[in-house]
Amino acid sequence: MGLIALVAAATASACSPGLPECDPPPTPLASAPDLPPGFPTPDLMTFTLQREAGPSSVVEGYWSGDLEEAYEGWRAAFPAAGYGVTFDEIETNDAEVNFAGGETTGQVKMVQTCAGRVTTSIIIRPD
């Protein structure tokens, strides 16, 4: 039993070195968020909140995995859905992917503060 726990801890640390274990995840939305037509929704993304901020829509959630996976996943998802990537950047514990398409512009902001989950905030503005 001790060996299994040790292997599991080592695996989580290797995926997200130096990060603490995550608290239980936030509750997912009861239904899909209201997104622009054709907006990508990667499989590892769970949406937890949607709110309006003036003319913009903000959708929050989390990616199950590490920051690099989330960054690469979103960066690949936009062109595959017919959206353009206008800027992208990854740093040690955060990343951004800006997009344009579907009569909108916006940003996916990703922050990893615990092992195995990336907090994600999507701002969608009308074009």
N, C-alpha and C positions, 0 to 999 in steps of 0.2 A: 504494500500500500504506500509506504514512504517513497519508493522508487517512482511510482506512477505520479505522485504529487510533485516530486522533484522534476520529472520530465515535463509535466504540464507547466510548471512555473518557469522552467528554462525556455520552453517554446514561447510563452507569452512575452518573456523578457527579450528574446531574440527578435520578435516581431516589432516590439516597441521598447527598445532598451531605455532603462532609467525611468520609465513611467509607472505610476501606481496602478493597481487594479481598478477597474471601473466600478462605480456604484451600479445598482440595478438600472436598466435603461428606462428612459421616459416612455410613457404610454403612447402607442401609435395612434394616429388619427383614425376615427371610426370609418371614414370613407376617404377616397383619394382626394388630394388637394385640387383646387381649381387652377390648373396650369394652362398656359397658352397652347394652341393646337400644335401637336407634334413635339412638344417639349419632352426631352429625354427624362426617363425615370429609371436609372440603373437598378438592377436587381438587389444590390447590397445596401441600397438607400432605404431608410425608414423615415417617413414623414410624421412629425409629432404636433405641429402647430402651423396655422396659417392666419395671418392678420393683414389688414390694410394699413399702409403708412402713406397718407395722402394719395397720390395717383399710383403709387407702387404697391406691389404685393410682396409680403415677406413670408417665406415658407421655411420652417426650421425642422431639423431632424438629425439623424445620425447615419453614418456609414459604418457598417460592421466590417472592421479590418483596420489597417494602418493608414497613415497619412499618404504615403506614396501610392498605395492602391486606390485611395479615394481620388487623389489628384489625377492619376492616369485614367481612372474610370470616367470621371467627368470630362476630362480633356478629350477623350476618344468619343464620348457619347454625343457631344454637340455636333461635330461634323457628320456623324452617322445619322443624325436626325435632321440634317439640312440647316443647322445653325452654324454660324461662324464663331471661332474663338478669336477675340480681339486682343486679349492679353492673358498671359498665365505666368505664375510664379510659385515656386515651392521653396520654403525655408525649413528650418529645423522642426518646428512644431506647428506651422500654419502654411496655408496655400490659398491661392485665389485662381479662379478661372472666370474671365469676363467673356460674355457672349453677346451675339446679336442675331436675331432671326424671329420669325413668327410675329412680326410687327412689334417686337420688344427688344430691349437691351437689358443687361444686368450683370450680376456677379454671383458666383458660388464661392463662399468663404468657408474654409475648412480649418478647424483647430483641433489638435490632438493633445488632450491633457491626461488621458489614461490609456492603458494598454487595451487594444482591441476595438476601440470605438473612436470615431472622428465626429465631433460636433460640426454640423453643417448648417449654414444659413444662406438662403437663396433670396436675392433681391431682384424682383422682376419689375421693370419700368416700361410703360407704354412708349413706343417709338415715336 
